[in-house]
């Protein structure tokens, strides 16, 4: 599974880790994140992420 990087703050979404603090289970691919999911660091939208 691909990692995605926030272009605004550099946060890396790693699907193996998920985002448990925001209800995203480990093993969740970036493409499966809800459309309203935002970067946990800066609040950027999914559109602000690029594949690493």
matplotlib code that plots the C-alpha trace (Angstrom):
import matplotlib.pyplot as plt

x = [0.0, 1.2, 2.1, 0.8, 2.5, 0.7, 2.1, 1.4, 3.1, 4.9, 2.7, 3.0, -0.2, 1.0, -1.8, -0.1, -0.6, -3.8, -4.9, -6.3, -6.7, -9.2, -11.0, -9.0, -8.0, -4.5, -4.5, -6.8, -5.6, -5.5, -8.1, -10.5, -10.3, -13.6, -13.8, -14.1, -10.8, -8.2, -4.5, -4.3, -1.4, -2.6, -6.2, -5.4, -7.9, -7.1, -6.6, -3.5, -1.8, 0.5, 1.7, 5.2]
y = [0.0, 3.5, 6.2, 9.7, 13.0, 16.2, 18.9, 21.6, 20.2, 17.0, 14.6, 11.1, 8.9, 5.3, 2.9, 0.2, 2.6, 4.2, 7.2, 5.6, 9.0, 9.9, 6.6, 5.2, 1.6, 0.3, -1.3, 1.4, 2.4, 6.2, 5.7, 4.3, 7.2, 9.1, 12.2, 14.4, 13.1, 15.8, 15.8, 15.3, 17.9, 20.8, 20.1, 19.9, 18.0, 14.7, 16.8, 18.2, 14.8, 13.2, 9.7, 9.3]
z = [0.0, -0.9, 1.6, 0.9, 1.9, 2.9, 0.6, 3.2, 6.3, 5.3, 7.3, 5.9, 5.9, 6.3, 5.6, 7.7, 10.7, 9.7, 11.8, 15.0, 16.8, 14.1, 13.8, 10.8, 11.4, 10.6, 7.1, 5.6, 2.1, 1.4, -1.3, 1.3, 3.6, 4.0, 1.7, 4.8, 6.3, 6.9, 7.7, 11.5, 11.7, 9.7, 8.6, 4.9, 2.7, 0.9, -2.3, -0.7, -0.5, -3.1, -3.4, -1.9]

ax = plt.figure().add_subplot(projection="3d")
ax.plot(x, y, z, "-o")
ax.set_aspect("equal")
plt.show()
